[in-house]
Amino acid sequence: MADSTNKQSLYGLLADQLPENASFTFHHYSTPPTKSAALFSAPPHAKSERTYCESHFLAASIVPKDSPPSAVPEELLVLAIEVLVYSTKSLTTIFVSKADSTGYISLLGLPRSQAASPLQTICGTFVSWLAKARHREGKKVVVSLFARAQDQYLFAASIENPKKHVLDDRGLVKWWCKVLDPIVREYRTQDEAKTLKERLANGAAAETSINKEVGKGGCTAKGYLVIPGFEHYDTLRYIPPSPTPSEPRRWATTHPLLEIAPYPGAPPRCLIPHFPDDPKARFLDELDDELPDRGTDAMTQEGGTPSRSNGQWKSVRTLDQFWELMAFRQECSSGRIVGFIWIVVTPPQPSIPEEDEEEPSQALSSLSRNGSQNSPDSPKRRSRLRKSRRRKANLDYGPIPLILPRTTSSNLSDMVDNPTSAPFKKIPESTPYYIWPSGSQGAVVLSSKDYDRAHEVLLQQNFATRGAAARSTKRWKEEVSVLGGVDNWGRTVVGKKTVQSATGAVATSGAAPVMLMGVRKKRKPNEQRLSESTPSGSTNSPTTLLSEGFVRKKVKVEGSSAEPSAANGVTTLSAGLVRKKPKG
């Protein structure tokens, strides 16, 4: 599925969406998928989902137009975005971790109407491209982020640049919803619930033809927005409007946690994902202190499952209570709002379900039905575990065979050809838990340790002034080049999208501007008689004469002059305009 939807590369998509003749250099590096802690905590006596995570980092830089010509041009970072991709057997979650700008995009000399659009285009295109590249047939894809306004995230001291435009909390939530709205529009609308009579009338053939739709694969998408402390109608103001009034609403002011959680019937702590540096995750950790087995080894790890309790918190029993209390958290009640955004891409349900392992919901229900038989304290389970732990007797005898150590000399040629991906050639591109196509990897593939090192180097730079930003950009690029073993890993893209302003369209068309009137009033009788007396086709007189009824004269005040007398530059008021104080 990823190959068919990801025919065009990331740089080709960016070139089609960026303004015409605008030149950007993109730097993209990533990590291979590695095992990570589960996003969702497992219910009691159940195993956590095997989860893999890969990190992507995309940075955009420019060369200012007023930069002096030299062998090494002055390059300035203008944008950076970090995205984490979590993948399990049944779900792919794309989490936008951080995004920040420096404000030096103004040096590109773009028109004022296009100054902020490239940043929005780059972020939206990158997230949409990753969602398509990591889409697996029959599996859901979730794009998740939380919008929290801050002066700077990735570029230190960039707030000192007066050209940097920092959005407030309300503007940032609207901005991210606008960035992710095109992803929702790329897929079909979720069909509304129909009665049995309507489904029988339409027939099964129509549903089959929709599921076989080419291009979008029959997938549906819907956006979700939750602002803790806001009511339904208050949240609607931050949702992008539909292009046409007849189009159904593609966003909802709620959360999709019950749809994407692996155990929908589990306690609330098993329905909320645990992302890094997330306000929800910090609240989850505090609520887990209420569990009686919090200090055990099983609960010290992320995604741990309790073994001596039912996994229920004492203070929070439902998801609604969780979101109500989130409104009183420090991140949400300090005078700024925080928006939690999801985009859920749902594939069509197959007519014949795949034969897979026991589903998590079925496992949970069977666990609740036969809790006494399947519990770890049952005699049958203890006997099975005791038998499985017995070591096989070593019946081999004779001399010990010689085992030669593994050598990497056969891979020397591969390392010379492509040194960045040579250490990761043994990682499969497709498994039941993730896909890792070569066309959607970064220009530089780093290990998790080197990725953290490159991230730390960027955070230690200074972007307060133009000179400091140029030196910081150069140092960061050189550090990643050393970590990845490549010299030039940037890709320059020139925009192709033609953007024409409204004034330019009027000037080139040659037609006279049209003035629209707000209200069309009914003609009065005098005006009606005047229009009837004047022929409609006469164009000889350039002026229009009004009847006597339409001339309104100003009423003169007796004893006052119509024009003030001016003598020697001094304005003198008449006697009628002088107000005297009445005598007592």
Steps between C-alpha positions, in 0.01 A plus 500: 500500500784732582660454161185587312418811699855624531601514134599865523787584728484748784704756307272476198195565716670796664597647163138484381369678811764767567478847340648542155878570486531470880812295576527285816758244609361206699693283745327175594643233727326215682554187705406139421201348682606368839309346788352753740262516792135442416285806445198348675529332838381143507211399728564272799642157417546588131810564291585838353503541125834463327577853381766639268599864472696698242589870515500746209650848500452745212665843490467769232761768431528792258764723345397866546463706184728772634773249585837597342621262227762260627620144457313393816161676508352620825237248604239554772263250656139619488296195609540163672243232581540170686259209447493166682343197329366227732391176342331189636332203339170683460575874517743762369524821703678808365573739785619855424741557784642849440497774237669839508607785272771767520329790321774540238267399220433872457849528343373296206313803369164330451183711472327571826207277411737204449739560789342248739355253249828310427533395866144372504552323168820327612350371826178377340673336204755322718240354738270399212791335316597299808139392558478363146846342511422312822147399405443123505205336336221432746669692786398833652725804485478766769665844486521647849642816657434750775525871426656703778629852437861571598764753401747241372522122480803407289686823417655654810484880533295528179239700692749791502460529124243779448389343171382181668121490522391295801138388498301513820325195639174554311675582175722192527204262542332650194826485305557128564138416418545686173826313430345157555165573333629412147585149628136452597382628160716243316273216612131426484247610759390247754157371405227593740314228682220358286205284586470141387237597244732761343791256486284238330371758253849606400617144472834343572633574152530871572702439815730262315566757227585763762743269675679435171539870428834567333734769633364537850444130551157561647652645819311756702645775718372719780654770717459535875574796727482520880575818695475424873261739672319599178143412413389361165402832344817672624717233338320532166662842446842334459389240245557585131172565317387282213580626147132485406194530726356173367808297593469311830719596791828309508600590855357408840545666839580177680776237521543172308669307784239225509548443126879474498569332836587127479282420804178709474345330804802553724532760780565862397875475561517245216319729251728805511829493305822582679697741277827667605473851646120483491270657764278191488798274573601702806144482632497124438816452705352692793176301490693171488627577850153408622548137394606263781780338295656822370846420642532153346727421208207457262376854565828687493521463121286697256201297392525279807203298614384460862489150642338554842211730403236550232688795349239756606598834648326616816432860394436458126263233378413606144659685209259790544627551854857487372442783251310704758795483738743575218347849483638569850854387421777760493548468122130569436408744776788751496314746279585316176303232321643170379349318204517123450456410133452163329453396136374142467525327161281188505534230231193321361400189687583186302216269408696204637689578822864400512595197704722646765590445856239550769378858489572714806131560568428126480795426723376754751148359500625144535722619782203648685287186436762245603704707739539216749632256239737739322628690802872461575417343839297209357655149547468409131682812387778448755552144382519607136752770581706252706516256210592768248784625719668159525822486309555230245762247591820535303551163334776615264847355557832507326742781410371854501467628140694808399275805439660778299414859595284701266687742276378813323758494222233399248312822573791735435391567143149586614634739762706682240201539267248613762661554840186642665276199446762223509474434877120466469480270196404202715186675625205370296288753315174323576386301803159433658569791735634774272610594150819690423520569125831626370331787315363651822819494704705808574794611290709398802403201715638528852489278803294614797815612681626707207153642444488625858848646456395696188191624684708612797743690276212695346360593841838642605523749212412869494254653250462847651668688213558436134873443540453264795229308311731453199780366721258273689355362178845419367612329820183289524531384137864406549420303817228296326735440205757351737240286677357372171828467314391716204623833367196655332163376619276799424252518213415831332139540379365787289128566527272468197163616631379825345322723749322803353355772718151635458625841382719338239207301363298816457787684330570228247140431409439851361140507623360778711460424869153400611351664807263282699219659693400352831126580490284574204232750601160548339469806283286790613216631276697813397801289403277261310351784293848636428627164377197457276549846344868428422559245221707199607722510193587872507861570578528860378488680833786404729316623809177386664244763608309446821142613547400768747391244753855367527662838575526557872585855601654600827272704720644842578488641848354842518750762603806294403710527191547202279872570462718624783662835425874494476680832529874518520515125559274517807171313506220697659180338623170674454289616787258212470775247575618670820347354815474748784474416864155587636490773758395417849 
